[in-house]
Amino acid sequence: MAWRAWPSDTTIRALDALTKFGFQGRKAAAAETKAVYLKTRMLMFGLLAAALLFGIGLAVVITRHLIAQLGGEPGTAAAVAKAVAGADLTTAIRLKAGDTHSLMAILAAMQRSLAATVTNVRQGSENVATASAQIA
């Protein structure tokens, strides 16, 4: 009679093979997970860098556009507007060549118009004073 392995020996060998297969599968899964993590991390850093560069570029474009609309630095535009509002029509307003549509260009036109109006009112009042003196 030939020796037969006990059923438990066959079961133990099958369980050992299954355990070995499980360990190998987990190692492969761990290696794959680590590779995916590293790729994802690099992708996220790349996207973060791209977003940062895009944000900086957009900020530069918006700032240049706003300064072009103002016709100068915001502080200068505010100071000129305050001077004109305070009836100081002698403030020098420096414009870039060909600038006709910026806030500074419009303030300069308003300043010239107000100065011309004040000059006309003065001349008119002098004419009235002269006429009154001639009548009297």
Distance bins in CASP14 RR format, pairs under 12 A and 6 or more apart:
PFRMAT RR
TARGET T0000
AUTHOR 0000-0000-0000
RMODE 2
METHOD distances of the structure
MODEL  1
3 9 0 0 0 0 0 1 0 0 0 0 0
4 10 0 0 0 0 1 0 0 0 0 0 0
5 11 0 0 0 0 1 0 0 0 0 0 0
5 12 0 0 0 0 1 0 0 0 0 0 0
5 13 0 0 0 0 1 0 0 0 0 0 0
5 14 0 0 0 0 0 1 0 0 0 0 0
6 12 0 0 0 0 1 0 0 0 0 0 0
6 13 0 0 0 0 0 1 0 0 0 0 0
7 13 0 0 0 0 0 1 0 0 0 0 0
7 14 0 0 0 0 0 1 0 0 0 0 0
8 14 0 0 0 0 0 1 0 0 0 0 0
8 15 0 0 0 0 0 1 0 0 0 0 0
9 15 0 0 0 0 0 1 0 0 0 0 0
9 16 0 0 0 0 0 1 0 0 0 0 0
10 16 0 0 0 0 0 1 0 0 0 0 0
10 17 0 0 0 0 0 1 0 0 0 0 0
11 17 0 0 0 0 0 1 0 0 0 0 0
11 18 0 0 0 0 0 1 0 0 0 0 0
12 18 0 0 0 0 0 1 0 0 0 0 0
12 19 0 0 0 0 0 1 0 0 0 0 0
13 19 0 0 0 0 0 1 0 0 0 0 0
13 20 0 0 0 0 0 1 0 0 0 0 0
14 20 0 0 0 0 0 1 0 0 0 0 0
14 21 0 0 0 0 0 1 0 0 0 0 0
15 21 0 0 0 0 0 1 0 0 0 0 0
15 22 0 0 0 0 0 1 0 0 0 0 0
16 22 0 0 0 0 0 1 0 0 0 0 0
16 23 0 0 0 0 0 1 0 0 0 0 0
17 23 0 0 0 0 0 1 0 0 0 0 0
17 24 0 0 0 0 0 1 0 0 0 0 0
18 24 0 0 0 0 0 1 0 0 0 0 0
18 25 0 0 0 0 0 1 0 0 0 0 0
19 25 0 0 0 0 0 1 0 0 0 0 0
19 26 0 0 0 0 0 1 0 0 0 0 0
20 26 0 0 0 0 0 1 0 0 0 0 0
20 27 0 0 0 0 0 1 0 0 0 0 0
21 27 0 0 0 0 0 1 0 0 0 0 0
21 28 0 0 0 0 0 1 0 0 0 0 0
22 28 0 0 0 0 1 0 0 0 0 0 0
22 29 0 0 0 0 1 0 0 0 0 0 0
22 30 0 0 0 0 0 1 0 0 0 0 0
23 29 0 0 0 0 0 1 0 0 0 0 0
23 30 0 0 0 0 0 1 0 0 0 0 0
24 30 0 0 0 0 0 1 0 0 0 0 0
24 31 0 0 0 0 0 1 0 0 0 0 0
25 31 0 0 0 0 1 0 0 0 0 0 0
25 32 0 0 0 0 1 0 0 0 0 0 0
25 33 0 0 0 0 0 1 0 0 0 0 0
26 32 0 0 0 0 0 1 0 0 0 0 0
26 33 0 0 0 0 0 1 0 0 0 0 0
27 33 0 0 0 0 0 1 0 0 0 0 0
27 34 0 0 0 0 0 1 0 0 0 0 0
28 34 0 0 0 0 0 1 0 0 0 0 0
28 35 0 0 0 0 0 1 0 0 0 0 0
29 35 0 0 0 0 0 1 0 0 0 0 0
29 36 0 0 0 0 0 1 0 0 0 0 0
30 36 0 0 0 0 0 1 0 0 0 0 0
30 37 0 0 0 0 0 1 0 0 0 0 0
31 37 0 0 0 0 0 1 0 0 0 0 0
31 38 0 0 0 0 0 1 0 0 0 0 0
32 38 0 0 0 0 0 1 0 0 0 0 0
32 39 0 0 0 0 0 1 0 0 0 0 0
33 39 0 0 0 0 0 1 0 0 0 0 0
33 40 0 0 0 0 0 1 0 0 0 0 0
34 40 0 0 0 0 0 1 0 0 0 0 0
34 41 0 0 0 0 0 1 0 0 0 0 0
35 41 0 0 0 0 0 1 0 0 0 0 0
35 42 0 0 0 0 0 1 0 0 0 0 0
36 42 0 0 0 0 0 1 0 0 0 0 0
36 43 0 0 0 0 0 1 0 0 0 0 0
37 43 0 0 0 0 0 1 0 0 0 0 0
37 44 0 0 0 0 0 1 0 0 0 0 0
38 44 0 0 0 0 0 1 0 0 0 0 0
38 45 0 0 0 0 0 1 0 0 0 0 0
39 45 0 0 0 0 0 1 0 0 0 0 0
39 46 0 0 0 0 0 1 0 0 0 0 0
40 46 0 0 0 0 0 1 0 0 0 0 0
40 47 0 0 0 0 0 1 0 0 0 0 0
41 47 0 0 0 0 0 1 0 0 0 0 0
41 48 0 0 0 0 0 1 0 0 0 0 0
42 48 0 0 0 0 0 1 0 0 0 0 0
42 49 0 0 0 0 0 1 0 0 0 0 0
43 49 0 0 0 0 0 1 0 0 0 0 0
43 50 0 0 0 0 0 1 0 0 0 0 0
44 50 0 0 0 0 0 1 0 0 0 0 0
44 51 0 0 0 0 0 1 0 0 0 0 0
45 51 0 0 0 0 0 1 0 0 0 0 0
45 52 0 0 0 0 0 1 0 0 0 0 0
46 52 0 0 0 0 1 0 0 0 0 0 0
46 53 0 0 0 0 1 0 0 0 0 0 0
46 54 0 0 0 0 0 1 0 0 0 0 0
47 53 0 0 0 0 0 1 0 0 0 0 0
47 54 0 0 0 0 0 1 0 0 0 0 0
48 54 0 0 0 0 0 1 0 0 0 0 0
48 55 0 0 0 0 0 1 0 0 0 0 0
49 55 0 0 0 0 0 1 0 0 0 0 0
49 56 0 0 0 0 0 1 0 0 0 0 0
50 56 0 0 0 0 0 1 0 0 0 0 0
50 57 0 0 0 0 0 1 0 0 0 0 0
51 57 0 0 0 0 0 1 0 0 0 0 0
51 58 0 0 0 0 0 1 0 0 0 0 0
52 58 0 0 0 0 0 1 0 0 0 0 0
52 59 0 0 0 0 0 1 0 0 0 0 0
53 59 0 0 0 0 0 1 0 0 0 0 0
53 60 0 0 0 0 0 1 0 0 0 0 0
54 60 0 0 0 0 0 1 0 0 0 0 0
54 61 0 0 0 0 0 1 0 0 0 0 0
55 61 0 0 0 0 1 0 0 0 0 0 0
55 62 0 0 0 0 1 0 0 0 0 0 0
55 63 0 0 0 0 0 1 0 0 0 0 0
56 62 0 0 0 0 0 1 0 0 0 0 0
56 63 0 0 0 0 0 1 0 0 0 0 0
57 63 0 0 0 0 1 0 0 0 0 0 0
57 64 0 0 0 0 1 0 0 0 0 0 0
57 65 0 0 0 0 0 1 0 0 0 0 0
58 64 0 0 0 0 0 1 0 0 0 0 0
58 65 0 0 0 0 0 1 0 0 0 0 0
59 65 0 0 0 0 0 1 0 0 0 0 0
59 66 0 0 0 0 0 1 0 0 0 0 0
60 66 0 0 0 0 0 1 0 0 0 0 0
60 67 0 0 0 0 0 1 0 0 0 0 0
61 67 0 0 0 0 0 1 0 0 0 0 0
61 68 0 0 0 0 0 1 0 0 0 0 0
62 68 0 0 0 0 0 1 0 0 0 0 0
62 69 0 0 0 0 0 1 0 0 0 0 0
63 69 0 0 0 0 0 1 0 0 0 0 0
63 70 0 0 0 0 0 1 0 0 0 0 0
63 72 0 0 0 0 0 1 0 0 0 0 0
63 73 0 0 0 0 0 1 0 0 0 0 0
63 74 0 0 0 0 0 1 0 0 0 0 0
64 70 0 0 0 0 0 1 0 0 0 0 0
64 71 0 0 0 0 0 1 0 0 0 0 0
64 72 0 0 0 0 0 1 0 0 0 0 0
65 71 0 0 0 0 0 1 0 0 0 0 0
65 102 0 0 0 0 0 1 0 0 0 0 0
66 72 0 0 0 0 1 0 0 0 0 0 0
66 73 0 0 0 0 0 1 0 0 0 0 0
66 74 1 0 0 1 0 0 0 0 0 0 0
66 77 0 0 0 0 0 1 0 0 0 0 0
66 102 0 0 0 0 0 1 0 0 0 0 0
66 103 0 0 0 0 0 1 0 0 0 0 0
67 73 1 0 0 1 0 0 0 0 0 0 0
67 74 1 0 0 1 0 0 0 0 0 0 0
67 75 0 0 0 0 0 1 0 0 0 0 0
67 76 0 0 0 0 0 1 0 0 0 0 0
67 77 0 0 0 0 1 0 0 0 0 0 0
67 96 0 0 0 0 0 1 0 0 0 0 0
67 99 0 0 0 0 0 1 0 0 0 0 0
67 102 0 0 0 0 1 0 0 0 0 0 0
67 103 0 0 0 0 0 1 0 0 0 0 0
67 104 0 0 0 0 0 1 0 0 0 0 0
68 77 0 0 0 0 0 1 0 0 0 0 0
68 96 0 0 0 0 1 0 0 0 0 0 0
68 99 0 0 0 0 1 0 0 0 0 0 0
68 101 0 0 0 0 1 0 0 0 0 0 0
68 102 1 0 0 1 0 0 0 0 0 0 0
68 103 0 0 0 0 0 1 0 0 0 0 0
68 104 0 0 0 0 0 1 0 0 0 0 0
68 105 0 0 0 0 0 1 0 0 0 0 0
69 77 0 0 0 0 1 0 0 0 0 0 0
69 99 0 0 0 0 0 1 0 0 0 0 0
69 101 0 0 0 0 1 0 0 0 0 0 0
69 102 1 0 1 0 0 0 0 0 0 0 0
69 103 1 0 0 1 0 0 0 0 0 0 0
69 104 0 0 0 0 1 0 0 0 0 0 0
69 105 0 0 0 0 0 1 0 0 0 0 0
69 106 0 0 0 0 0 1 0 0 0 0 0
70 76 0 0 0 0 1 0 0 0 0 0 0
70 77 1 0 1 0 0 0 0 0 0 0 0
70 78 0 0 0 0 1 0 0 0 0 0 0
70 79 0 0 0 0 0 1 0 0 0 0 0
70 80 0 0 0 0 0 1 0 0 0 0 0
70 81 0 0 0 0 0 1 0 0 0 0 0
70 95 0 0 0 0 0 1 0 0 0 0 0
70 96 0 0 0 0 0 1 0 0 0 0 0
70 99 0 0 0 0 0 1 0 0 0 0 0
70 101 0 0 0 0 0 1 0 0 0 0 0
70 102 1 0 0 1 0 0 0 0 0 0 0
70 103 1 0 1 0 0 0 0 0 0 0 0
70 104 1 0 0 1 0 0 0 0 0 0 0
70 105 0 0 0 0 0 1 0 0 0 0 0
70 106 0 0 0 0 0 1 0 0 0 0 0
70 107 0 0 0 0 1 0 0 0 0 0 0
71 77 1 0 0 1 0 0 0 0 0 0 0
71 80 0 0 0 0 0 1 0 0 0 0 0
71 93 0 0 0 0 1 0 0 0 0 0 0
71 94 0 0 0 0 1 0 0 0 0 0 0
71 95 1 0 0 1 0 0 0 0 0 0 0
71 96 1 0 0 1 0 0 0 0 0 0 0
71 97 0 0 0 0 0 1 0 0 0 0 0
71 98 0 0 0 0 0 1 0 0 0 0 0
71 99 1 0 0 1 0 0 0 0 0 0 0
71 100 0 0 0 0 0 1 0 0 0 0 0
71 101 0 0 0 0 1 0 0 0 0 0 0
71 102 1 1 0 0 0 0 0 0 0 0 0
71 103 1 0 0 1 0 0 0 0 0 0 0
71 104 1 0 1 0 0 0 0 0 0 0 0
71 105 1 0 0 1 0 0 0 0 0 0 0
71 106 0 0 0 0 1 0 0 0 0 0 0
71 107 0 0 0 0 1 0 0 0 0 0 0
71 108 0 0 0 0 0 1 0 0 0 0 0
72 78 0 0 0 0 0 1 0 0 0 0 0
72 79 0 0 0 0 0 1 0 0 0 0 0
72 80 0 0 0 0 1 0 0 0 0 0 0
72 93 0 0 0 0 0 1 0 0 0 0 0
72 94 0 0 0 0 1 0 0 0 0 0 0
72 95 0 0 0 0 1 0 0 0 0 0 0
72 96 0 0 0 0 1 0 0 0 0 0 0
72 99 0 0 0 0 1 0 0 0 0 0 0
72 102 1 0 0 1 0 0 0 0 0 0 0
72 103 0 0 0 0 1 0 0 0 0 0 0
72 104 1 0 1 0 0 0 0 0 0 0 0
72 105 0 0 0 0 0 1 0 0 0 0 0
72 107 0 0 0 0 0 1 0 0 0 0 0
72 108 0 0 0 0 0 1 0 0 0 0 0
73 79 0 0 0 0 1 0 0 0 0 0 0
73 80 0 0 0 0 0 1 0 0 0 0 0
73 94 0 0 0 0 0 1 0 0 0 0 0
73 102 0 0 0 0 0 1 0 0 0 0 0
73 103 0 0 0 0 0 1 0 0 0 0 0
73 104 0 0 0 0 1 0 0 0 0 0 0
74 80 0 0 0 0 0 1 0 0 0 0 0
74 81 0 0 0 0 0 1 0 0 0 0 0
74 102 0 0 0 0 0 1 0 0 0 0 0
74 103 0 0 0 0 1 0 0 0 0 0 0
74 104 0 0 0 0 0 1 0 0 0 0 0
75 81 0 0 0 0 1 0 0 0 0 0 0
75 82 0 0 0 0 1 0 0 0 0 0 0
75 83 0 0 0 0 0 1 0 0 0 0 0
75 103 0 0 0 0 0 1 0 0 0 0 0
75 104 0 0 0 0 0 1 0 0 0 0 0
76 82 0 0 0 0 0 1 0 0 0 0 0
76 83 0 0 0 0 0 1 0 0 0 0 0
76 91 0 0 0 0 0 1 0 0 0 0 0
76 92 0 0 0 0 0 1 0 0 0 0 0
76 93 0 0 0 0 1 0 0 0 0 0 0
76 94 0 0 0 0 1 0 0 0 0 0 0
76 95 0 0 0 0 0 1 0 0 0 0 0
76 102 0 0 0 0 0 1 0 0 0 0 0
76 103 0 0 0 0 0 1 0 0 0 0 0
76 104 1 0 0 1 0 0 0 0 0 0 0
76 107 0 0 0 0 0 1 0 0 0 0 0
77 83 0 0 0 0 0 1 0 0 0 0 0
77 84 0 0 0 0 0 1 0 0 0 0 0
77 91 0 0 0 0 0 1 0 0 0 0 0
77 93 0 0 0 0 1 0 0 0 0 0 0
77 94 0 0 0 0 0 1 0 0 0 0 0
77 95 0 0 0 0 0 1 0 0 0 0 0
77 102 0 0 0 0 1 0 0 0 0 0 0
77 103 1 0 1 0 0 0 0 0 0 0 0
77 104 1 0 1 0 0 0 0 0 0 0 0
77 105 0 0 0 0 0 1 0 0 0 0 0
77 106 0 0 0 0 0 1 0 0 0 0 0
77 107 1 0 0 1 0 0 0 0 0 0 0
77 108 0 0 0 0 0 1 0 0 0 0 0
78 84 0 0 0 0 0 1 0 0 0 0 0
78 85 0 0 0 0 0 1 0 0 0 0 0
78 103 0 0 0 0 1 0 0 0 0 0 0
78 104 0 0 0 0 0 1 0 0 0 0 0
78 107 0 0 0 0 0 1 0 0 0 0 0
79 85 0 0 0 0 0 1 0 0 0 0 0
79 86 0 0 0 0 0 1 0 0 0 0 0
79 88 0 0 0 0 0 1 0 0 0 0 0
79 91 0 0 0 0 1 0 0 0 0 0 0
79 92 0 0 0 0 0 1 0 0 0 0 0
79 93 0 0 0 0 0 1 0 0 0 0 0
79 94 0 0 0 0 0 1 0 0 0 0 0
79 104 0 0 0 0 0 1 0 0 0 0 0
79 107 0 0 0 0 0 1 0 0 0 0 0
80 86 0 0 0 0 0 1 0 0 0 0 0
80 88 0 0 0 0 1 0 0 0 0 0 0
80 89 0 0 0 0 0 1 0 0 0 0 0
80 90 0 0 0 0 0 1 0 0 0 0 0
80 91 1 0 0 1 0 0 0 0 0 0 0
80 92 0 0 0 0 1 0 0 0 0 0 0
80 93 1 0 1 0 0 0 0 0 0 0 0
80 94 0 0 0 0 1 0 0 0 0 0 0
80 95 0 0 0 0 0 1 0 0 0 0 0
80 102 0 0 0 0 0 1 0 0 0 0 0
80 103 0 0 0 0 1 0 0 0 0 0 0
80 104 1 0 0 1 0 0 0 0 0 0 0
80 105 0 0 0 0 0 1 0 0 0 0 0
80 106 0 0 0 0 0 1 0 0 0 0 0
80 107 1 0 1 0 0 0 0 0 0 0 0
80 108 0 0 0 0 1 0 0 0 0 0 0
80 110 0 0 0 0 1 0 0 0 0 0 0
80 111 0 0 0 0 1 0 0 0 0 0 0
81 88 0 0 0 0 0 1 0 0 0 0 0
81 91 0 0 0 0 1 0 0 0 0 0 0
81 93 0 0 0 0 0 1 0 0 0 0 0
81 103 1 0 0 1 0 0 0 0 0 0 0
81 104 0 0 0 0 1 0 0 0 0 0 0
81 106 0 0 0 0 0 1 0 0 0 0 0
81 107 1 0 0 1 0 0 0 0 0 0 0
81 108 0 0 0 0 0 1 0 0 0 0 0
81 110 0 0 0 0 1 0 0 0 0 0 0
81 111 0 0 0 0 0 1 0 0 0 0 0
82 88 0 0 0 0 1 0 0 0 0 0 0
82 91 0 0 0 0 1 0 0 0 0 0 0
82 107 0 0 0 0 0 1 0 0 0 0 0
83 89 0 0 0 0 1 0 0 0 0 0 0
83 90 0 0 0 0 1 0 0 0 0 0 0
83 91 1 0 1 0 0 0 0 0 0 0 0
83 92 0 0 0 0 1 0 0 0 0 0 0
83 93 0 0 0 0 1 0 0 0 0 0 0
83 107 0 0 0 0 1 0 0 0 0 0 0
83 108 0 0 0 0 0 1 0 0 0 0 0
83 110 0 0 0 0 0 1 0 0 0 0 0
83 111 0 0 0 0 1 0 0 0 0 0 0
83 114 0 0 0 0 0 1 0 0 0 0 0
84 90 0 0 0 0 0 1 0 0 0 0 0
84 91 1 0 0 1 0 0 0 0 0 0 0
84 92 0 0 0 0 0 1 0 0 0 0 0
84 93 0 0 0 0 1 0 0 0 0 0 0
84 103 0 0 0 0 0 1 0 0 0 0 0
84 104 0 0 0 0 0 1 0 0 0 0 0
84 106 0 0 0 0 0 1 0 0 0 0 0
84 107 1 0 0 1 0 0 0 0 0 0 0
84 108 0 0 0 0 1 0 0 0 0 0 0
84 109 0 0 0 0 0 1 0 0 0 0 0
84 110 1 0 0 1 0 0 0 0 0 0 0
84 111 1 0 1 0 0 0 0 0 0 0 0
84 112 0 0 0 0 0 1 0 0 0 0 0
84 113 0 0 0 0 0 1 0 0 0 0 0
84 114 1 0 0 1 0 0 0 0 0 0 0
84 115 0 0 0 0 1 0 0 0 0 0 0
85 91 0 0 0 0 0 1 0 0 0 0 0
85 107 0 0 0 0 1 0 0 0 0 0 0
85 110 0 0 0 0 0 1 0 0 0 0 0
85 111 0 0 0 0 0 1 0 0 0 0 0
85 114 0 0 0 0 0 1 0 0 0 0 0
86 111 0 0 0 0 0 1 0 0 0 0 0
86 114 0 0 0 0 0 1 0 0 0 0 0
87 111 0 0 0 0 0 1 0 0 0 0 0
87 114 0 0 0 0 1 0 0 0 0 0 0
87 115 0 0 0 0 0 1 0 0 0 0 0
87 117 0 0 0 0 0 1 0 0 0 0 0
87 118 0 0 0 0 1 0 0 0 0 0 0
88 107 0 0 0 0 0 1 0 0 0 0 0
88 111 0 0 0 0 1 0 0 0 0 0 0
88 114 0 0 0 0 0 1 0 0 0 0 0
88 115 0 0 0 0 0 1 0 0 0 0 0
88 118 0 0 0 0 0 1 0 0 0 0 0
89 107 0 0 0 0 0 1 0 0 0 0 0
89 108 0 0 0 0 0 1 0 0 0 0 0
89 110 0 0 0 0 1 0 0 0 0 0 0
89 111 1 0 1 0 0 0 0 0 0 0 0
89 112 0 0 0 0 1 0 0 0 0 0 0
89 113 0 0 0 0 1 0 0 0 0 0 0
89 114 1 0 1 0 0 0 0 0 0 0 0
89 115 1 0 1 0 0 0 0 0 0 0 0
89 116 0 0 0 0 1 0 0 0 0 0 0
89 117 0 0 0 0 1 0 0 0 0 0 0
89 118 1 0 0 1 0 0 0 0 0 0 0
89 119 0 0 0 0 1 0 0 0 0 0 0
90 111 0 0 0 0 1 0 0 0 0 0 0
90 112 0 0 0 0 0 1 0 0 0 0 0
90 114 0 0 0 0 0 1 0 0 0 0 0
90 115 0 0 0 0 1 0 0 0 0 0 0
90 118 0 0 0 0 0 1 0 0 0 0 0
91 104 0 0 0 0 0 1 0 0 0 0 0
91 107 0 0 0 0 1 0 0 0 0 0 0
91 108 0 0 0 0 1 0 0 0 0 0 0
91 110 0 0 0 0 0 1 0 0 0 0 0
91 111 1 0 0 1 0 0 0 0 0 0 0
91 112 0 0 0 0 0 1 0 0 0 0 0
91 114 0 0 0 0 0 1 0 0 0 0 0
91 115 0 0 0 0 0 1 0 0 0 0 0
92 104 0 0 0 0 0 1 0 0 0 0 0
92 107 0 0 0 0 0 1 0 0 0 0 0
92 108 0 0 0 0 1 0 0 0 0 0 0
92 111 0 0 0 0 1 0 0 0 0 0 0
93 99 0 0 0 0 0 1 0 0 0 0 0
93 102 0 0 0 0 0 1 0 0 0 0 0
93 103 0 0 0 0 0 1 0 0 0 0 0
93 104 1 0 1 0 0 0 0 0 0 0 0
93 105 0 0 0 0 1 0 0 0 0 0 0
93 106 0 0 0 0 0 1 0 0 0 0 0
93 107 1 0 0 1 0 0 0 0 0 0 0
93 108 1 0 1 0 0 0 0 0 0 0 0
93 109 0 0 0 0 1 0 0 0 0 0 0
93 110 0 0 0 0 1 0 0 0 0 0 0
93 111 1 0 0 1 0 0 0 0 0 0 0
93 112 0 0 0 0 1 0 0 0 0 0 0
93 115 0 0 0 0 0 1 0 0 0 0 0
94 102 0 0 0 0 0 1 0 0 0 0 0
94 104 1 0 0 1 0 0 0 0 0 0 0
94 105 0 0 0 0 0 1 0 0 0 0 0
94 107 0 0 0 0 0 1 0 0 0 0 0
94 108 0 0 0 0 1 0 0 0 0 0 0
95 101 0 0 0 0 0 1 0 0 0 0 0
95 102 1 0 0 1 0 0 0 0 0 0 0
95 103 0 0 0 0 0 1 0 0 0 0 0
95 104 1 0 1 0 0 0 0 0 0 0 0
95 105 1 0 1 0 0 0 0 0 0 0 0
95 106 0 0 0 0 0 1 0 0 0 0 0
95 107 0 0 0 0 1 0 0 0 0 0 0
95 108 1 0 0 1 0 0 0 0 0 0 0
95 109 0 0 0 0 1 0 0 0 0 0 0
95 111 0 0 0 0 0 1 0 0 0 0 0
95 112 0 0 0 0 0 1 0 0 0 0 0
96 102 0 0 0 0 1 0 0 0 0 0 0
96 104 0 0 0 0 1 0 0 0 0 0 0
96 105 0 0 0 0 1 0 0 0 0 0 0
96 108 0 0 0 0 0 1 0 0 0 0 0
97 105 0 0 0 0 0 1 0 0 0 0 0
98 104 0 0 0 0 0 1 0 0 0 0 0
98 105 0 0 0 0 1 0 0 0 0 0 0
98 108 0 0 0 0 0 1 0 0 0 0 0
99 105 1 0 1 0 0 0 0 0 0 0 0
99 106 0 0 0 0 1 0 0 0 0 0 0
99 107 0 0 0 0 0 1 0 0 0 0 0
99 108 0 0 0 0 1 0 0 0 0 0 0
99 109 0 0 0 0 0 1 0 0 0 0 0
100 106 0 0 0 0 1 0 0 0 0 0 0
100 108 0 0 0 0 1 0 0 0 0 0 0
100 109 0 0 0 0 1 0 0 0 0 0 0
101 108 0 0 0 0 0 1 0 0 0 0 0
101 109 0 0 0 0 0 1 0 0 0 0 0
102 108 0 0 0 0 1 0 0 0 0 0 0
102 109 0 0 0 0 0 1 0 0 0 0 0
103 109 0 0 0 0 0 1 0 0 0 0 0
103 110 0 0 0 0 0 1 0 0 0 0 0
104 110 0 0 0 0 0 1 0 0 0 0 0
104 111 0 0 0 0 0 1 0 0 0 0 0
105 111 0 0 0 0 0 1 0 0 0 0 0
105 112 0 0 0 0 0 1 0 0 0 0 0
106 112 0 0 0 0 0 1 0 0 0 0 0
106 113 0 0 0 0 0 1 0 0 0 0 0
107 113 0 0 0 0 0 1 0 0 0 0 0
107 114 0 0 0 0 0 1 0 0 0 0 0
108 114 0 0 0 0 0 1 0 0 0 0 0
108 115 0 0 0 0 0 1 0 0 0 0 0
109 115 0 0 0 0 0 1 0 0 0 0 0
109 116 0 0 0 0 0 1 0 0 0 0 0
110 116 0 0 0 0 0 1 0 0 0 0 0
110 117 0 0 0 0 0 1 0 0 0 0 0
111 117 0 0 0 0 0 1 0 0 0 0 0
111 118 0 0 0 0 0 1 0 0 0 0 0
112 118 0 0 0 0 0 1 0 0 0 0 0
112 119 0 0 0 0 0 1 0 0 0 0 0
113 119 0 0 0 0 0 1 0 0 0 0 0
113 120 0 0 0 0 0 1 0 0 0 0 0
114 120 0 0 0 0 0 1 0 0 0 0 0
114 121 0 0 0 0 0 1 0 0 0 0 0
115 121 0 0 0 0 0 1 0 0 0 0 0
115 122 0 0 0 0 0 1 0 0 0 0 0
116 122 0 0 0 0 0 1 0 0 0 0 0
116 123 0 0 0 0 0 1 0 0 0 0 0
117 123 0 0 0 0 0 1 0 0 0 0 0
117 124 0 0 0 0 0 1 0 0 0 0 0
118 124 0 0 0 0 0 1 0 0 0 0 0
118 125 0 0 0 0 0 1 0 0 0 0 0
119 125 0 0 0 0 0 1 0 0 0 0 0
119 126 0 0 0 0 0 1 0 0 0 0 0
120 126 0 0 0 0 0 1 0 0 0 0 0
120 127 0 0 0 0 0 1 0 0 0 0 0
121 127 0 0 0 0 0 1 0 0 0 0 0
121 128 0 0 0 0 0 1 0 0 0 0 0
122 128 0 0 0 0 0 1 0 0 0 0 0
122 129 0 0 0 0 0 1 0 0 0 0 0
123 129 0 0 0 0 0 1 0 0 0 0 0
123 130 0 0 0 0 0 1 0 0 0 0 0
124 130 0 0 0 0 1 0 0 0 0 0 0
124 131 0 0 0 0 1 0 0 0 0 0 0
124 132 0 0 0 0 0 1 0 0 0 0 0
125 131 0 0 0 0 0 1 0 0 0 0 0
125 132 0 0 0 0 0 1 0 0 0 0 0
126 132 0 0 0 0 0 1 0 0 0 0 0
126 133 0 0 0 0 0 1 0 0 0 0 0
127 133 0 0 0 0 0 1 0 0 0 0 0
127 134 0 0 0 0 0 1 0 0 0 0 0
128 134 0 0 0 0 0 1 0 0 0 0 0
128 135 0 0 0 0 0 1 0 0 0 0 0
129 135 0 0 0 0 0 1 0 0 0 0 0
129 136 0 0 0 0 0 1 0 0 0 0 0
130 136 0 0 0 0 0 1 0 0 0 0 0
END
